[in-house]
Amino acid sequence: MRRPNVRQDSMSSARDGFRLGVGVGHNEMGPGMARGDVFIRLTDGATGAVLEERQLKNIITLDASLLVAMLLRAPASRPLGLNMLAVGTGATGALLSPDAPDNKQRKLNAEIQRKPFASTTFRDALGNAVAYPTNVCDFTTSFSEAEAVGPLNEMSLLATVSANPSIHSDNPDTFPVRDTTVDVSDFDIAVNYLPFPVISKPSTAILTITWRLTY
């Protein structure tokens, strides 16, 4: 996987969230354990005013282990590594209280757009951006006014086959089906899944999402 370019994260909520408790217990996590913390900010495109902010936790999918195994065995087989964020409208359950996520999820239920990361940033134990690898990395994506418009309620980080976000190579399984005999080598892999209470993104707002993975 390519070494991320370090950029200062402009989302103060993400850094503050880390210092106010998101980072608690990092040193107590056992080997092989991972988690994701998601920071969402919706801002007015014209004024920059914050319309909504949320901090949520995701679930790591079972397919994430397949991606790790592939990268360890043959890094060149997945040269893009983890490279995009996808959002959708297909979370099941009530709009303000969707069903709990399941680690068998292999793709979004109703994806409307995916986009490469705008930046990736390693962070130290205090939440500071650093130029060397750590066990904490932020993946940030921003959807402009015209992008990802709609009642969003699900998202996922993807390791895609193509660098072109318009080209999809989705796994044929549809939740709750997860056929473990399927060769995922030629499919996009969703490494985590997050259903959330609906966020209605208008065409006048910018949606910025920072997904923090801690290993």
C-alpha positions as CSV (number, residue, x, y, z in Angstrom):
1,M,0.0,0.0,0.0
2,R,1.3,3.4,-0.9
3,R,2.6,5.6,1.9
4,P,0.0,8.4,2.4
5,N,0.8,12.0,1.9
6,V,0.6,13.8,5.2
7,R,-1.6,16.9,5.3
8,Q,-2.9,18.9,8.2
9,D,-6.5,17.9,8.9
10,S,-8.7,21.0,8.7
11,M,-11.5,19.3,10.6
12,S,-11.1,20.4,14.1
13,S,-13.9,18.1,15.2
14,A,-11.9,15.1,14.2
15,R,-8.8,16.1,16.2
16,D,-10.9,17.2,19.1
17,G,-12.7,14.0,19.1
18,F,-9.5,12.1,19.3
19,R,-8.3,14.0,22.3
20,L,-11.7,13.9,24.0
21,G,-11.9,10.2,24.1
22,V,-11.8,8.6,20.7
23,G,-8.2,7.7,21.3
24,V,-8.7,6.2,24.7
25,G,-7.6,2.6,25.0
26,H,-5.5,2.5,21.8
27,N,-2.6,0.9,23.8
28,E,-5.0,-1.6,25.3
29,M,-6.1,-3.0,21.9
30,G,-4.9,-6.5,21.2
31,P,-2.9,-7.6,18.2
32,G,-5.1,-7.9,15.0
33,M,-7.8,-5.7,16.5
34,A,-9.0,-2.7,14.5
35,R,-11.7,-0.1,14.7
36,G,-13.0,2.9,12.8
37,D,-14.2,6.3,14.0
38,V,-16.1,8.5,11.5
39,F,-16.3,12.3,11.7
40,I,-18.9,13.9,9.4
41,R,-19.3,17.6,8.7
42,L,-21.9,19.2,6.4
43,T,-21.2,22.8,5.6
44,D,-22.9,25.5,3.5
45,G,-21.1,25.8,0.2
46,A,-21.5,29.6,0.0
47,T,-20.9,30.7,3.6
48,G,-18.9,27.8,5.1
49,A,-21.4,27.7,8.0
50,V,-21.5,24.3,9.7
51,L,-24.9,22.7,9.1
52,E,-24.4,19.4,10.9
53,E,-21.6,17.5,12.6
54,R,-21.6,13.9,13.8
55,Q,-19.1,11.4,15.2
56,L,-19.9,7.7,14.7
57,K,-18.3,4.2,14.9
58,N,-18.3,1.7,12.1
59,I,-18.0,-2.1,11.9
60,I,-15.0,-3.8,10.2
61,T,-16.2,-6.3,7.6
62,L,-15.1,-9.9,7.3
63,D,-13.8,-9.1,3.8
64,A,-11.3,-6.7,5.4
65,S,-9.2,-9.7,6.5
66,L,-9.2,-11.0,2.9
67,L,-7.8,-7.7,1.7
68,V,-5.0,-7.8,4.4
69,A,-4.2,-11.4,3.4
70,M,-4.0,-10.4,-0.3
71,L,-1.7,-7.4,0.4
72,L,0.6,-9.4,2.6
73,R,0.9,-12.3,0.1
74,A,1.2,-10.2,-3.1
75,P,1.0,-6.4,-2.7
76,A,1.1,-5.9,-6.5
77,S,-2.2,-7.8,-6.8
78,R,-4.1,-4.8,-5.2
79,P,-1.9,-1.8,-6.2
80,L,-4.5,0.8,-5.2
81,G,-4.9,-0.5,-1.7
82,L,-7.6,1.3,0.3
83,N,-8.5,4.2,-1.9
84,M,-12.1,5.4,-2.0
85,L,-15.1,6.2,0.2
86,A,-18.6,5.4,-1.1
87,V,-22.0,6.8,0.2
88,G,-25.5,5.5,-0.4
89,T,-29.1,5.6,0.5
90,G,-29.8,1.9,1.2
91,A,-29.5,1.4,5.0
92,T,-32.3,-0.8,6.2
93,G,-34.6,0.1,9.1
94,A,-36.0,3.5,10.3
95,L,-34.5,6.6,8.7
96,L,-33.4,8.0,12.1
97,S,-32.5,4.6,13.6
98,P,-31.2,2.2,10.9
99,D,-30.6,-1.5,11.6
100,A,-27.3,-2.4,13.2
101,P,-24.4,-3.1,10.8
102,D,-23.3,-6.6,10.0
103,N,-19.8,-7.7,9.3
104,K,-20.9,-9.8,6.4
105,Q,-21.7,-6.7,4.3
106,R,-19.7,-6.7,1.0
107,K,-21.0,-3.5,-0.6
108,L,-23.4,-0.7,0.0
109,N,-27.1,-1.6,-0.5
110,A,-27.8,1.4,-2.7
111,E,-24.6,3.3,-3.6
112,I,-25.0,6.7,-5.2
113,Q,-21.4,7.9,-5.4
114,R,-17.8,7.0,-4.6
115,K,-14.8,9.2,-4.5
116,P,-11.0,8.9,-4.0
117,F,-9.6,10.3,-0.7
118,A,-8.7,14.0,-0.7
119,S,-6.0,13.2,1.9
120,T,-4.6,10.5,4.2
121,T,-2.9,11.4,7.5
122,F,-1.0,9.4,10.1
123,R,-1.5,10.5,13.7
124,D,0.4,10.0,16.8
125,A,-1.0,9.1,20.3
126,L,-1.9,12.8,20.9
127,G,-3.7,13.2,17.6
128,N,-1.0,15.2,15.9
129,A,-0.3,14.7,12.1
130,V,3.1,13.0,11.6
131,A,5.2,12.0,8.6
132,Y,5.9,8.5,9.8
133,P,3.6,5.4,9.9
134,T,1.6,4.9,13.1
135,N,-1.3,2.7,14.0
136,V,-3.8,5.5,13.5
137,C,-4.6,6.9,10.0
138,D,-7.2,9.4,8.8
139,F,-8.8,9.0,5.4
140,T,-10.6,12.2,4.4
141,T,-13.1,12.6,1.5
142,S,-15.0,15.7,0.5
143,F,-18.2,15.7,-1.7
144,S,-18.8,19.1,-3.3
145,E,-22.2,20.8,-3.8
146,A,-23.1,18.8,-6.9
147,E,-21.9,15.5,-5.6
148,A,-23.6,12.8,-3.4
149,V,-26.9,14.8,-3.3
150,G,-29.7,12.9,-1.5
151,P,-30.8,11.3,1.7
152,L,-27.6,9.6,2.7
153,N,-27.7,6.8,5.3
154,E,-24.8,4.4,4.6
155,M,-21.1,4.5,3.7
156,S,-18.1,2.4,3.3
157,L,-14.3,2.5,2.7
158,L,-13.3,0.6,-0.5
159,A,-10.3,-1.0,-2.0
160,T,-11.2,-0.8,-5.6
161,V,-9.9,-2.6,-8.7
162,S,-10.0,0.5,-10.8
163,A,-8.8,4.0,-10.0
164,N,-11.7,5.4,-11.9
165,P,-14.7,6.0,-9.5
166,S,-17.1,5.5,-12.4
167,I,-16.0,1.9,-12.9
168,H,-17.5,-0.5,-10.4
169,S,-16.5,-4.1,-9.8
170,D,-19.0,-5.0,-7.1
171,N,-19.0,-8.4,-5.5
172,P,-22.1,-10.3,-6.8
173,D,-23.2,-11.2,-3.3
174,T,-26.0,-9.2,-1.8
175,F,-26.4,-9.0,2.0
176,P,-27.1,-11.2,3.9
177,V,-25.5,-13.7,1.4
178,R,-21.7,-14.0,1.8
179,D,-20.3,-16.9,-0.3
180,T,-16.8,-17.6,1.0
181,T,-15.9,-19.6,-2.1
182,V,-16.1,-16.5,-4.3
183,D,-12.7,-15.3,-5.5
184,V,-12.6,-11.6,-4.5
185,S,-9.5,-10.8,-6.5
186,D,-11.3,-9.0,-9.3
187,F,-13.9,-7.3,-7.1
188,D,-14.0,-4.1,-5.1
189,I,-13.6,-4.8,-1.4
190,A,-15.6,-3.0,1.3
191,V,-13.4,-3.0,4.4
192,N,-16.0,-1.5,6.7
193,Y,-19.6,-0.5,6.7
194,L,-21.6,2.2,8.5
195,P,-25.4,2.8,8.4
196,F,-26.3,6.0,10.1
197,P,-29.4,8.3,10.7
198,V,-30.2,10.0,7.4
199,I,-28.3,13.1,6.4
200,S,-30.1,15.0,3.6
201,K,-27.4,16.5,1.5
202,P,-28.6,19.4,-0.6
203,S,-26.9,20.7,-3.8
204,T,-25.8,23.8,-1.8
205,A,-23.7,21.9,0.8
206,I,-20.3,20.3,1.1
207,L,-20.0,17.0,2.9
208,T,-16.6,16.2,4.4
209,I,-16.0,12.8,6.0
210,T,-12.9,11.7,7.9
211,W,-12.7,8.0,8.6
212,R,-10.1,7.2,11.2
213,L,-8.8,3.7,11.3
214,T,-6.9,2.5,14.4
215,Y,-5.1,-0.8,14.3
